[in-house]
Amino acid sequence: MDPAETGEMAIVVDPLGLPVPGSLVVARCAPDETISVKRVISRAGRRYLEPLDPRFPRIEVTDLTKIYGVVRQKVVDCDR
């Protein structure tokens, strides 16, 4: 796992960005309502949010999913 994908980082989010497969997005997912960064993927005509940490399951996008925006830039502190 790439440390830049799991460590602390600052992000620039475009709230008007259109999420497409492969986009990183800031989203809130049911049932736990946690806000986090996830990757949009598409499988068999359905959209999912895939966590950056592969130990966690992907979550299907539903009417309860709130996408706040598309990540445009990541800034990672390399000294950590």
mmCIF file of the N, C-alpha and C atoms, coordinates in Angstrom:
data_MODEL
# 
_entry.id   MODEL 
# 
loop_
_atom_site.group_PDB 
_atom_site.id 
_atom_site.type_symbol 
_atom_site.label_atom_id 
_atom_site.label_alt_id 
_atom_site.label_comp_id 
_atom_site.label_asym_id 
_atom_site.label_entity_id 
_atom_site.label_seq_id 
_atom_site.pdbx_PDB_ins_code 
_atom_site.Cartn_x 
_atom_site.Cartn_y 
_atom_site.Cartn_z 
_atom_site.occupancy 
_atom_site.B_iso_or_equiv 
_atom_site.pdbx_formal_charge 
_atom_site.auth_seq_id 
_atom_site.auth_comp_id 
_atom_site.auth_asym_id 
_atom_site.auth_atom_id 
_atom_site.pdbx_PDB_model_num 
ATOM 1   N N  . MET A 1 1  ? 0.840   -1.161 0.000   1.00 0.00 ? 1  MET A N  1 
ATOM 2   C CA . MET A 1 1  ? 0.000   0.000  0.000   1.00 0.00 ? 1  MET A CA 1 
ATOM 3   C C  . MET A 1 1  ? 0.897   1.239  0.000   1.00 0.00 ? 1  MET A C  1 
ATOM 4   N N  . ASP A 1 2  ? 0.596   2.174  -0.855  1.00 0.00 ? 2  ASP A N  1 
ATOM 5   C CA . ASP A 1 2  ? 1.357   3.407  -0.984  1.00 0.00 ? 2  ASP A CA 1 
ATOM 6   C C  . ASP A 1 2  ? 1.127   4.281  0.250   1.00 0.00 ? 2  ASP A C  1 
ATOM 7   N N  . PRO A 1 3  ? 2.205   4.689  0.953   1.00 0.00 ? 3  PRO A N  1 
ATOM 8   C CA . PRO A 1 3  ? 2.032   5.517  2.143   1.00 0.00 ? 3  PRO A CA 1 
ATOM 9   C C  . PRO A 1 3  ? 1.288   6.808  1.851   1.00 0.00 ? 3  PRO A C  1 
ATOM 10  N N  . ALA A 1 4  ? 1.428   7.338  0.638   1.00 0.00 ? 4  ALA A N  1 
ATOM 11  C CA . ALA A 1 4  ? 0.727   8.566  0.279   1.00 0.00 ? 4  ALA A CA 1 
ATOM 12  C C  . ALA A 1 4  ? -0.780  8.346  0.241   1.00 0.00 ? 4  ALA A C  1 
ATOM 13  N N  . GLU A 1 5  ? -1.207  7.127  0.052   1.00 0.00 ? 5  GLU A N  1 
ATOM 14  C CA . GLU A 1 5  ? -2.633  6.830  -0.004  1.00 0.00 ? 5  GLU A CA 1 
ATOM 15  C C  . GLU A 1 5  ? -3.253  6.667  1.379   1.00 0.00 ? 5  GLU A C  1 
ATOM 16  N N  . THR A 1 6  ? -2.449  6.385  2.398   1.00 0.00 ? 6  THR A N  1 
ATOM 17  C CA . THR A 1 6  ? -3.019  6.092  3.708   1.00 0.00 ? 6  THR A CA 1 
ATOM 18  C C  . THR A 1 6  ? -2.586  7.054  4.803   1.00 0.00 ? 6  THR A C  1 
ATOM 19  N N  . GLY A 1 7  ? -1.574  7.865  4.556   1.00 0.00 ? 7  GLY A N  1 
ATOM 20  C CA . GLY A 1 7  ? -1.098  8.767  5.591   1.00 0.00 ? 7  GLY A CA 1 
ATOM 21  C C  . GLY A 1 7  ? -1.906  10.048 5.656   1.00 0.00 ? 7  GLY A C  1 
ATOM 22  N N  . GLU A 1 8  ? -1.494  10.918 6.568   1.00 0.00 ? 8  GLU A N  1 
ATOM 23  C CA . GLU A 1 8  ? -2.151  12.207 6.667   1.00 0.00 ? 8  GLU A CA 1 
ATOM 24  C C  . GLU A 1 8  ? -1.806  13.033 5.447   1.00 0.00 ? 8  GLU A C  1 
ATOM 25  N N  . MET A 1 9  ? -2.823  13.747 4.931   1.00 0.00 ? 9  MET A N  1 
ATOM 26  C CA . MET A 1 9  ? -2.594  14.566 3.757   1.00 0.00 ? 9  MET A CA 1 
ATOM 27  C C  . MET A 1 9  ? -3.599  15.709 3.741   1.00 0.00 ? 9  MET A C  1 
ATOM 28  N N  . ALA A 1 10 ? -3.228  16.759 3.045   1.00 0.00 ? 10 ALA A N  1 
ATOM 29  C CA . ALA A 1 10 ? -4.161  17.848 2.766   1.00 0.00 ? 10 ALA A CA 1 
ATOM 30  C C  . ALA A 1 10 ? -4.686  17.611 1.359   1.00 0.00 ? 10 ALA A C  1 
ATOM 31  N N  . ILE A 1 11 ? -5.959  17.926 1.147   1.00 0.00 ? 11 ILE A N  1 
ATOM 32  C CA . ILE A 1 11 ? -6.535  17.718 -0.179  1.00 0.00 ? 11 ILE A CA 1 
ATOM 33  C C  . ILE A 1 11 ? -7.246  18.985 -0.641  1.00 0.00 ? 11 ILE A C  1 
ATOM 34  N N  . VAL A 1 12 ? -7.324  19.136 -1.953  1.00 0.00 ? 12 VAL A N  1 
ATOM 35  C CA . VAL A 1 12 ? -8.102  20.201 -2.576  1.00 0.00 ? 12 VAL A CA 1 
ATOM 36  C C  . VAL A 1 12 ? -9.290  19.519 -3.232  1.00 0.00 ? 12 VAL A C  1 
ATOM 37  N N  . VAL A 1 13 ? -10.500 19.923 -2.839  1.00 0.00 ? 13 VAL A N  1 
ATOM 38  C CA . VAL A 1 13 ? -11.718 19.276 -3.311  1.00 0.00 ? 13 VAL A CA 1 
ATOM 39  C C  . VAL A 1 13 ? -12.529 20.247 -4.163  1.00 0.00 ? 13 VAL A C  1 
ATOM 40  N N  . ASP A 1 14 ? -12.974 19.765 -5.328  1.00 0.00 ? 14 ASP A N  1 
ATOM 41  C CA . ASP A 1 14 ? -13.844 20.535 -6.221  1.00 0.00 ? 14 ASP A CA 1 
ATOM 42  C C  . ASP A 1 14 ? -15.284 20.100 -5.952  1.00 0.00 ? 14 ASP A C  1 
ATOM 43  N N  . PRO A 1 15 ? -16.080 20.918 -5.252  1.00 0.00 ? 15 PRO A N  1 
ATOM 44  C CA . PRO A 1 15 ? -17.445 20.503 -4.925  1.00 0.00 ? 15 PRO A CA 1 
ATOM 45  C C  . PRO A 1 15 ? -18.356 20.414 -6.154  1.00 0.00 ? 15 PRO A C  1 
ATOM 46  N N  . LEU A 1 16 ? -17.945 21.001 -7.266  1.00 0.00 ? 16 LEU A N  1 
ATOM 47  C CA . LEU A 1 16 ? -18.745 20.949 -8.489  1.00 0.00 ? 16 LEU A CA 1 
ATOM 48  C C  . LEU A 1 16 ? -18.237 19.899 -9.464  1.00 0.00 ? 16 LEU A C  1 
ATOM 49  N N  . GLY A 1 17 ? -17.155 19.196 -9.079  1.00 0.00 ? 17 GLY A N  1 
ATOM 50  C CA . GLY A 1 17 ? -16.567 18.176 -9.950  1.00 0.00 ? 17 GLY A CA 1 
ATOM 51  C C  . GLY A 1 17 ? -17.506 16.993 -10.155 1.00 0.00 ? 17 GLY A C  1 
ATOM 52  N N  . LEU A 1 18 ? -17.481 16.437 -11.332 1.00 0.00 ? 18 LEU A N  1 
ATOM 53  C CA . LEU A 1 18 ? -18.303 15.277 -11.660 1.00 0.00 ? 18 LEU A CA 1 
ATOM 54  C C  . LEU A 1 18 ? -17.516 14.006 -11.377 1.00 0.00 ? 18 LEU A C  1 
ATOM 55  N N  . PRO A 1 19 ? -17.950 13.182 -10.428 1.00 0.00 ? 19 PRO A N  1 
ATOM 56  C CA . PRO A 1 19 ? -17.222 11.947 -10.138 1.00 0.00 ? 19 PRO A CA 1 
ATOM 57  C C  . PRO A 1 19 ? -17.433 10.914 -11.240 1.00 0.00 ? 19 PRO A C  1 
ATOM 58  N N  . VAL A 1 20 ? -16.332 10.407 -11.761 1.00 0.00 ? 20 VAL A N  1 
ATOM 59  C CA . VAL A 1 20 ? -16.350 9.361  -12.784 1.00 0.00 ? 20 VAL A CA 1 
ATOM 60  C C  . VAL A 1 20 ? -15.507 8.203  -12.263 1.00 0.00 ? 20 VAL A C  1 
ATOM 61  N N  . PRO A 1 21 ? -15.662 7.007  -12.843 1.00 0.00 ? 21 PRO A N  1 
ATOM 62  C CA . PRO A 1 21 ? -14.823 5.893  -12.392 1.00 0.00 ? 21 PRO A CA 1 
ATOM 63  C C  . PRO A 1 21 ? -13.338 6.275  -12.395 1.00 0.00 ? 21 PRO A C  1 
ATOM 64  N N  . GLY A 1 22 ? -12.688 6.010  -11.278 1.00 0.00 ? 22 GLY A N  1 
ATOM 65  C CA . GLY A 1 22 ? -11.281 6.356  -11.097 1.00 0.00 ? 22 GLY A CA 1 
ATOM 66  C C  . GLY A 1 22 ? -11.081 7.616  -10.273 1.00 0.00 ? 22 GLY A C  1 
ATOM 67  N N  . SER A 1 23 ? -12.117 8.449  -10.141 1.00 0.00 ? 23 SER A N  1 
ATOM 68  C CA . SER A 1 23 ? -12.010 9.679  -9.349  1.00 0.00 ? 23 SER A CA 1 
ATOM 69  C C  . SER A 1 23 ? -11.870 9.359  -7.875  1.00 0.00 ? 23 SER A C  1 
ATOM 70  N N  . LEU A 1 24 ? -11.107 10.186 -7.179  1.00 0.00 ? 24 LEU A N  1 
ATOM 71  C CA . LEU A 1 24 ? -11.113 10.179 -5.719  1.00 0.00 ? 24 LEU A CA 1 
ATOM 72  C C  . LEU A 1 24 ? -12.161 11.189 -5.295  1.00 0.00 ? 24 LEU A C  1 
ATOM 73  N N  . VAL A 1 25 ? -13.005 10.822 -4.331  1.00 0.00 ? 25 VAL A N  1 
ATOM 74  C CA . VAL A 1 25 ? -14.060 11.711 -3.872  1.00 0.00 ? 25 VAL A CA 1 
ATOM 75  C C  . VAL A 1 25 ? -14.079 11.760 -2.354  1.00 0.00 ? 25 VAL A C  1 
ATOM 76  N N  . VAL A 1 26 ? -14.644 12.832 -1.830  1.00 0.00 ? 26 VAL A N  1 
ATOM 77  C CA . VAL A 1 26 ? -14.938 12.925 -0.403  1.00 0.00 ? 26 VAL A CA 1 
ATOM 78  C C  . VAL A 1 26 ? -16.410 12.568 -0.285  1.00 0.00 ? 26 VAL A C  1 
ATOM 79  N N  . ALA A 1 27 ? -16.704 11.531 0.502   1.00 0.00 ? 27 ALA A N  1 
ATOM 80  C CA . ALA A 1 27 ? -18.069 11.031 0.575   1.00 0.00 ? 27 ALA A CA 1 
ATOM 81  C C  . ALA A 1 27 ? -18.448 10.617 1.983   1.00 0.00 ? 27 ALA A C  1 
ATOM 82  N N  . ARG A 1 28 ? -19.752 10.634 2.234   1.00 0.00 ? 28 ARG A N  1 
ATOM 83  C CA . ARG A 1 28 ? -20.328 10.116 3.479   1.00 0.00 ? 28 ARG A CA 1 
ATOM 84  C C  . ARG A 1 28 ? -21.191 8.925  3.098   1.00 0.00 ? 28 ARG A C  1 
ATOM 85  N N  . CYS A 1 29 ? -20.942 7.810  3.717   1.00 0.00 ? 29 CYS A N  1 
ATOM 86  C CA . CYS A 1 29 ? -21.617 6.568  3.347   1.00 0.00 ? 29 CYS A CA 1 
ATOM 87  C C  . CYS A 1 29 ? -22.417 6.020  4.515   1.00 0.00 ? 29 CYS A C  1 
ATOM 88  N N  . ALA A 1 30 ? -23.614 5.513  4.203   1.00 0.00 ? 30 ALA A N  1 
ATOM 89  C CA . ALA A 1 30 ? -24.411 4.796  5.207   1.00 0.00 ? 30 ALA A CA 1 
ATOM 90  C C  . ALA A 1 30 ? -23.812 3.408  5.332   1.00 0.00 ? 30 ALA A C  1 
ATOM 91  N N  . PRO A 1 31 ? -23.885 2.713  6.388   1.00 0.00 ? 31 PRO A N  1 
ATOM 92  C CA . PRO A 1 31 ? -24.667 3.037  7.578   1.00 0.00 ? 31 PRO A CA 1 
ATOM 93  C C  . PRO A 1 31 ? -23.899 3.801  8.641   1.00 0.00 ? 31 PRO A C  1 
ATOM 94  N N  . ASP A 1 32 ? -22.567 3.911  8.538   1.00 0.00 ? 32 ASP A N  1 
ATOM 95  C CA . ASP A 1 32 ? -21.816 4.514  9.651   1.00 0.00 ? 32 ASP A CA 1 
ATOM 96  C C  . ASP A 1 32 ? -21.677 6.026  9.556   1.00 0.00 ? 32 ASP A C  1 
ATOM 97  N N  . GLU A 1 33 ? -22.012 6.616  8.398   1.00 0.00 ? 33 GLU A N  1 
ATOM 98  C CA . GLU A 1 33 ? -22.019 8.071  8.227   1.00 0.00 ? 33 GLU A CA 1 
ATOM 99  C C  . GLU A 1 33 ? -20.636 8.714  8.331   1.00 0.00 ? 33 GLU A C  1 
ATOM 100 N N  . THR A 1 34 ? -19.586 7.933  8.228   1.00 0.00 ? 34 THR A N  1 
ATOM 101 C CA . THR A 1 34 ? -18.228 8.459  8.276   1.00 0.00 ? 34 THR A CA 1 
ATOM 102 C C  . THR A 1 34 ? -17.898 9.165  6.965   1.00 0.00 ? 34 THR A C  1 
ATOM 103 N N  . ILE A 1 35 ? -17.253 10.322 7.062   1.00 0.00 ? 35 ILE A N  1 
ATOM 104 C CA . ILE A 1 35 ? -16.816 11.042 5.873   1.00 0.00 ? 35 ILE A CA 1 
ATOM 105 C C  . ILE A 1 35 ? -15.365 10.663 5.611   1.00 0.00 ? 35 ILE A C  1 
ATOM 106 N N  . SER A 1 36 ? -15.069 10.253 4.371   1.00 0.00 ? 36 SER A N  1 
ATOM 107 C CA . SER A 1 36 ? -13.705 9.851  4.032   1.00 0.00 ? 36 SER A CA 1 
ATOM 108 C C  . SER A 1 36 ? -13.463 9.988  2.540   1.00 0.00 ? 36 SER A C  1 
ATOM 109 N N  . VAL A 1 37 ? -12.211 9.771  2.163   1.00 0.00 ? 37 VAL A N  1 
ATOM 110 C CA . VAL A 1 37 ? -11.812 9.802  0.752   1.00 0.00 ? 37 VAL A CA 1 
ATOM 111 C C  . VAL A 1 37 ? -11.880 8.381  0.213   1.00 0.00 ? 37 VAL A C  1 
ATOM 112 N N  . LYS A 1 38 ? -12.565 8.223  -0.921  1.00 0.00 ? 38 LYS A N  1 
ATOM 113 C CA . LYS A 1 38 ? -12.699 6.907  -1.538  1.00 0.00 ? 38 LYS A CA 1 
ATOM 114 C C  . LYS A 1 38 ? -12.572 7.057  -3.049  1.00 0.00 ? 38 LYS A C  1 
ATOM 115 N N  . ARG A 1 39 ? -12.299 5.933  -3.725  1.00 0.00 ? 39 ARG A N  1 
ATOM 116 C CA . ARG A 1 39 ? -12.190 5.929  -5.187  1.00 0.00 ? 39 ARG A CA 1 
ATOM 117 C C  . ARG A 1 39 ? -13.505 5.408  -5.775  1.00 0.00 ? 39 ARG A C  1 
ATOM 118 N N  . VAL A 1 40 ? -14.002 6.085  -6.806  1.00 0.00 ? 40 VAL A N  1 
ATOM 119 C CA . VAL A 1 40 ? -15.208 5.655  -7.504  1.00 0.00 ? 40 VAL A CA 1 
ATOM 120 C C  . VAL A 1 40 ? -14.832 4.551  -8.490  1.00 0.00 ? 40 VAL A C  1 
ATOM 121 N N  . ILE A 1 41 ? -15.566 3.435  -8.433  1.00 0.00 ? 41 ILE A N  1 
ATOM 122 C CA . ILE A 1 41 ? -15.369 2.372  -9.415  1.00 0.00 ? 41 ILE A CA 1 
ATOM 123 C C  . ILE A 1 41 ? -16.731 1.951  -9.941  1.00 0.00 ? 41 ILE A C  1 
ATOM 124 N N  . SER A 1 42 ? -16.719 1.307  -11.080 1.00 0.00 ? 42 SER A N  1 
ATOM 125 C CA . SER A 1 42 ? -17.953 0.823  -11.697 1.00 0.00 ? 42 SER A CA 1 
ATOM 126 C C  . SER A 1 42 ? -17.785 -0.655 -12.012 1.00 0.00 ? 42 SER A C  1 
ATOM 127 N N  . ARG A 1 43 ? -18.775 -1.441 -11.606 1.00 0.00 ? 43 ARG A N  1 
ATOM 128 C CA . ARG A 1 43 ? -18.763 -2.887 -11.857 1.00 0.00 ? 43 ARG A CA 1 
ATOM 129 C C  . ARG A 1 43 ? -20.171 -3.311 -12.246 1.00 0.00 ? 43 ARG A C  1 
ATOM 130 N N  . ALA A 1 44 ? -20.314 -3.946 -13.389 1.00 0.00 ? 44 ALA A N  1 
ATOM 131 C CA . ALA A 1 44 ? -21.601 -4.486 -13.844 1.00 0.00 ? 44 ALA A CA 1 
ATOM 132 C C  . ALA A 1 44 ? -22.713 -3.442 -13.801 1.00 0.00 ? 44 ALA A C  1 
ATOM 133 N N  . GLY A 1 45 ? -22.388 -2.222 -14.228 1.00 0.00 ? 45 GLY A N  1 
ATOM 134 C CA . GLY A 1 45 ? -23.388 -1.173 -14.286 1.00 0.00 ? 45 GLY A CA 1 
ATOM 135 C C  . GLY A 1 45 ? -23.710 -0.492 -12.974 1.00 0.00 ? 45 GLY A C  1 
ATOM 136 N N  . ARG A 1 46 ? -23.036 -0.866 -11.906 1.00 0.00 ? 46 ARG A N  1 
ATOM 137 C CA . ARG A 1 46 ? -23.253 -0.248 -10.598 1.00 0.00 ? 46 ARG A CA 1 
ATOM 138 C C  . ARG A 1 46 ? -22.018 0.539  -10.192 1.00 0.00 ? 46 ARG A C  1 
ATOM 139 N N  . ARG A 1 47 ? -22.239 1.607  -9.425  1.00 0.00 ? 47 ARG A N  1 
ATOM 140 C CA . ARG A 1 47 ? -21.125 2.406  -8.923  1.00 0.00 ? 47 ARG A CA 1 
ATOM 141 C C  . ARG A 1 47 ? -20.857 2.062  -7.470  1.00 0.00 ? 47 ARG A C  1 
ATOM 142 N N  . TYR A 1 48 ? -19.559 2.005  -7.145  1.00 0.00 ? 48 TYR A N  1 
ATOM 143 C CA . TYR A 1 48 ? -19.120 1.699  -5.790  1.00 0.00 ? 48 TYR A CA 1 
ATOM 144 C C  . TYR A 1 48 ? -18.086 2.723  -5.359  1.00 0.00 ? 48 TYR A C  1 
ATOM 145 N N  . LEU A 1 49 ? -17.938 2.866  -4.038  1.00 0.00 ? 49 LEU A N  1 
ATOM 146 C CA . LEU A 1 49 ? -16.852 3.646  -3.462  1.00 0.00 ? 49 LEU A CA 1 
ATOM 147 C C  . LEU A 1 49 ? -15.897 2.664  -2.822  1.00 0.00 ? 49 LEU A C  1 
ATOM 148 N N  . GLU A 1 50 ? -14.654 2.715  -3.266  1.00 0.00 ? 50 GLU A N  1 
ATOM 149 C CA . GLU A 1 50 ? -13.638 1.777  -2.805  1.00 0.00 ? 50 GLU A CA 1 
ATOM 150 C C  . GLU A 1 50 ? -12.685 2.501  -1.866  1.00 0.00 ? 50 GLU A C  1 
ATOM 151 N N  . PRO A 1 51 ? -12.546 2.034  -0.643  1.00 0.00 ? 51 PRO A N  1 
ATOM 152 C CA . PRO A 1 51 ? -11.613 2.661  0.296   1.00 0.00 ? 51 PRO A CA 1 
ATOM 153 C C  . PRO A 1 51 ? -10.172 2.574  -0.215  1.00 0.00 ? 51 PRO A C  1 
ATOM 154 N N  . LEU A 1 52 ? -9.366  3.529  0.200   1.00 0.00 ? 52 LEU A N  1 
ATOM 155 C CA . LEU A 1 52 ? -7.957  3.504  -0.191  1.00 0.00 ? 52 LEU A CA 1 
ATOM 156 C C  . LEU A 1 52 ? -7.212  2.405  0.547   1.00 0.00 ? 52 LEU A C  1 
ATOM 157 N N  . ASP A 1 53 ? -7.728  1.995  1.681   1.00 0.00 ? 53 ASP A N  1 
ATOM 158 C CA . ASP A 1 53 ? -7.148  0.895  2.442   1.00 0.00 ? 53 ASP A CA 1 
ATOM 159 C C  . ASP A 1 53 ? -7.878  -0.394 2.050   1.00 0.00 ? 53 ASP A C  1 
ATOM 160 N N  . PRO A 1 54 ? -7.195  -1.316 1.386   1.00 0.00 ? 54 PRO A N  1 
ATOM 161 C CA . PRO A 1 54 ? -7.861  -2.521 0.874   1.00 0.00 ? 54 PRO A CA 1 
ATOM 162 C C  . PRO A 1 54 ? -8.402  -3.462 1.960   1.00 0.00 ? 54 PRO A C  1 
ATOM 163 N N  . ARG A 1 55 ? -8.109  -3.195 3.213   1.00 0.00 ? 55 ARG A N  1 
ATOM 164 C CA . ARG A 1 55 ? -8.663  -4.031 4.288   1.00 0.00 ? 55 ARG A CA 1 
ATOM 165 C C  . ARG A 1 55 ? -10.147 -3.776 4.512   1.00 0.00 ? 55 ARG A C  1 
ATOM 166 N N  . PHE A 1 56 ? -10.650 -2.684 3.964   1.00 0.00 ? 56 PHE A N  1 
ATOM 167 C CA . PHE A 1 56 ? -12.052 -2.330 4.144   1.00 0.00 ? 56 PHE A CA 1 
ATOM 168 C C  . PHE A 1 56 ? -12.837 -2.662 2.876   1.00 0.00 ? 56 PHE A C  1 
ATOM 169 N N  . PRO A 1 57 ? -14.127 -2.976 3.019   1.00 0.00 ? 57 PRO A N  1 
ATOM 170 C CA . PRO A 1 57 ? -14.927 -3.358 1.859   1.00 0.00 ? 57 PRO A CA 1 
ATOM 171 C C  . PRO A 1 57 ? -15.348 -2.160 1.019   1.00 0.00 ? 57 PRO A C  1 
ATOM 172 N N  . ARG A 1 58 ? -15.617 -2.418 -0.248  1.00 0.00 ? 58 ARG A N  1 
ATOM 173 C CA . ARG A 1 58 ? -16.190 -1.368 -1.088  1.00 0.00 ? 58 ARG A CA 1 
ATOM 174 C C  . ARG A 1 58 ? -17.666 -1.217 -0.729  1.00 0.00 ? 58 ARG A C  1 
ATOM 175 N N  . ILE A 1 59 ? -18.197 -0.035 -0.997  1.00 0.00 ? 59 ILE A N  1 
ATOM 176 C CA . ILE A 1 59 ? -19.570 0.299  -0.625  1.00 0.00 ? 59 ILE A CA 1 
ATOM 177 C C  . ILE A 1 59 ? -20.321 0.727  -1.880  1.00 0.00 ? 59 ILE A C  1 
ATOM 178 N N  . GLU A 1 60 ? -21.493 0.147  -2.095  1.00 0.00 ? 60 GLU A N  1 
ATOM 179 C CA . GLU A 1 60 ? -22.288 0.537  -3.260  1.00 0.00 ? 60 GLU A CA 1 
ATOM 180 C C  . GLU A 1 60 ? -22.863 1.936  -3.060  1.00 0.00 ? 60 GLU A C  1 
ATOM 181 N N  . VAL A 1 61 ? -22.831 2.743  -4.127  1.00 0.00 ? 61 VAL A N  1 
ATOM 182 C CA . VAL A 1 61 ? -23.410 4.083  -4.087  1.00 0.00 ? 61 VAL A CA 1 
ATOM 183 C C  . VAL A 1 61 ? -24.931 3.935  -4.140  1.00 0.00 ? 61 VAL A C  1 
ATOM 184 N N  . THR A 1 62 ? -25.604 4.538  -3.156  1.00 0.00 ? 62 THR A N  1 
ATOM 185 C CA . THR A 1 62 ? -27.070 4.498  -3.089  1.00 0.00 ? 62 THR A CA 1 
ATOM 186 C C  . THR A 1 62 ? -27.587 5.926  -2.913  1.00 0.00 ? 62 THR A C  1 
ATOM 187 N N  . ASP A 1 63 ? -28.894 6.048  -2.752  1.00 0.00 ? 63 ASP A N  1 
ATOM 188 C CA . ASP A 1 63 ? -29.494 7.360  -2.488  1.00 0.00 ? 63 ASP A CA 1 
ATOM 189 C C  . ASP A 1 63 ? -29.048 7.927  -1.147  1.00 0.00 ? 63 ASP A C  1 
ATOM 190 N N  . LEU A 1 64 ? -28.548 7.079  -0.266  1.00 0.00 ? 64 LEU A N  1 
ATOM 191 C CA . LEU A 1 64 ? -28.076 7.527  1.044   1.00 0.00 ? 64 LEU A CA 1 
ATOM 192 C C  . LEU A 1 64 ? -26.628 8.002  1.022   1.00 0.00 ? 64 LEU A C  1 
ATOM 193 N N  . THR A 1 65 ? -25.930 7.795  -0.097  1.00 0.00 ? 65 THR A N  1 
ATOM 194 C CA . THR A 1 65 ? -24.530 8.212  -0.229  1.00 0.00 ? 65 THR A CA 1 
ATOM 195 C C  . THR A 1 65 ? -24.483 9.688  -0.589  1.00 0.00 ? 65 THR A C  1 
ATOM 196 N N  . LYS A 1 66 ? -23.668 10.450 0.104   1.00 0.00 ? 66 LYS A N  1 
ATOM 197 C CA . LYS A 1 66 ? -23.488 11.867 -0.181  1.00 0.00 ? 66 LYS A CA 1 
ATOM 198 C C  . LYS A 1 66 ? -22.050 12.087 -0.640  1.00 0.00 ? 66 LYS A C  1 
ATOM 199 N N  . ILE A 1 67 ? -21.878 12.532 -1.888  1.00 0.00 ? 67 ILE A N  1 
ATOM 200 C CA . ILE A 1 67 ? -20.544 12.863 -2.405  1.00 0.00 ? 67 ILE A CA 1 
ATOM 201 C C  . ILE A 1 67 ? -20.392 14.377 -2.346  1.00 0.00 ? 67 ILE A C  1 
ATOM 202 N N  . TYR A 1 68 ? -19.398 14.827 -1.579  1.00 0.00 ? 68 TYR A N  1 
ATOM 203 C CA . TYR A 1 68 ? -19.182 16.254 -1.357  1.00 0.00 ? 68 TYR A CA 1 
ATOM 204 C C  . TYR A 1 68 ? -18.338 16.902 -2.438  1.00 0.00 ? 68 TYR A C  1 
ATOM 205 N N  . GLY A 1 69 ? -17.540 16.116 -3.145  1.00 0.00 ? 69 GLY A N  1 
ATOM 206 C CA . GLY A 1 69 ? -16.723 16.687 -4.208  1.00 0.00 ? 69 GLY A CA 1 
ATOM 207 C C  . GLY A 1 69 ? -15.636 15.724 -4.654  1.00 0.00 ? 69 GLY A C  1 
ATOM 208 N N  . VAL A 1 70 ? -14.975 16.134 -5.741  1.00 0.00 ? 70 VAL A N  1 
ATOM 209 C CA . VAL A 1 70 ? -13.898 15.347 -6.343  1.00 0.00 ? 70 VAL A CA 1 
ATOM 210 C C  . VAL A 1 70 ? -12.558 15.911 -5.898  1.00 0.00 ? 70 VAL A C  1 
ATOM 211 N N  . VAL A 1 71 ? -11.673 15.030 -5.467  1.00 0.00 ? 71 VAL A N  1 
ATOM 212 C CA . VAL A 1 71 ? -10.335 15.447 -5.046  1.00 0.00 ? 71 VAL A CA 1 
ATOM 213 C C  . VAL A 1 71 ? -9.545  15.836 -6.292  1.00 0.00 ? 71 VAL A C  1 
ATOM 214 N N  . ARG A 1 72 ? -9.021  17.065 -6.286  1.00 0.00 ? 72 ARG A N  1 
ATOM 215 C CA . ARG A 1 72 ? -8.220  17.560 -7.420  1.00 0.00 ? 72 ARG A CA 1 
ATOM 216 C C  . ARG A 1 72 ? -6.724  17.495 -7.135  1.00 0.00 ? 72 ARG A C  1 
ATOM 217 N N  . GLN A 1 73 ? -6.334  17.677 -5.876  1.00 0.00 ? 73 GLN A N  1 
ATOM 218 C CA . GLN A 1 73 ? -4.921  17.641 -5.513  1.00 0.00 ? 73 GLN A CA 1 
ATOM 219 C C  . GLN A 1 73 ? -4.753  17.032 -4.127  1.00 0.00 ? 73 GLN A C  1 
ATOM 220 N N  . LYS A 1 74 ? -3.618  16.346 -3.935  1.00 0.00 ? 74 LYS A N  1 
ATOM 221 C CA . LYS A 1 74 ? -3.234  15.832 -2.622  1.00 0.00 ? 74 LYS A CA 1 
ATOM 222 C C  . LYS A 1 74 ? -1.857  16.394 -2.296  1.00 0.00 ? 74 LYS A C  1 
ATOM 223 N N  . VAL A 1 75 ? -1.677  16.783 -1.054  1.00 0.00 ? 75 VAL A N  1 
ATOM 224 C CA . VAL A 1 75 ? -0.380  17.251 -0.577  1.00 0.00 ? 75 VAL A CA 1 
ATOM 225 C C  . VAL A 1 75 ? -0.006  16.372 0.601   1.00 0.00 ? 75 VAL A C  1 
ATOM 226 N N  . VAL A 1 76 ? 1.130   15.672 0.478   1.00 0.00 ? 76 VAL A N  1 
ATOM 227 C CA . VAL A 1 76 ? 1.561   14.728 1.506   1.00 0.00 ? 76 VAL A CA 1 
ATOM 228 C C  . VAL A 1 76 ? 2.853   15.234 2.128   1.00 0.00 ? 76 VAL A C  1 
ATOM 229 N N  . ASP A 1 77 ? 2.929   15.212 3.451   1.00 0.00 ? 77 ASP A N  1 
ATOM 230 C CA . ASP A 1 77 ? 4.142   15.559 4.168   1.00 0.00 ? 77 ASP A CA 1 
ATOM 231 C C  . ASP A 1 77 ? 5.089   14.361 4.107   1.00 0.00 ? 77 ASP A C  1 
ATOM 232 N N  . CYS A 1 78 ? 6.168   14.465 3.381   1.00 0.00 ? 78 CYS A N  1 
ATOM 233 C CA . CYS A 1 78 ? 7.097   13.335 3.188   1.00 0.00 ? 78 CYS A CA 1 
ATOM 234 C C  . CYS A 1 78 ? 8.000   13.087 4.380   1.00 0.00 ? 78 CYS A C  1 
ATOM 235 N N  . ASP A 1 79 ? 8.014   13.974 5.361   1.00 0.00 ? 79 ASP A N  1 
ATOM 236 C CA . ASP A 1 79 ? 8.864   13.797 6.534   1.00 0.00 ? 79 ASP A CA 1 
ATOM 237 C C  . ASP A 1 79 ? 8.221   12.950 7.610   1.00 0.00 ? 79 ASP A C  1 
ATOM 238 N N  . ARG A 1 80 ? 7.020   12.469 7.387   1.00 0.00 ? 80 ARG A N  1 
ATOM 239 C CA . ARG A 1 80 ? 6.321   11.668 8.408   1.00 0.00 ? 80 ARG A CA 1 
ATOM 240 C C  . ARG A 1 80 ? 6.624   10.234 8.234   1.00 0.00 ? 80 ARG A C  1 
# 
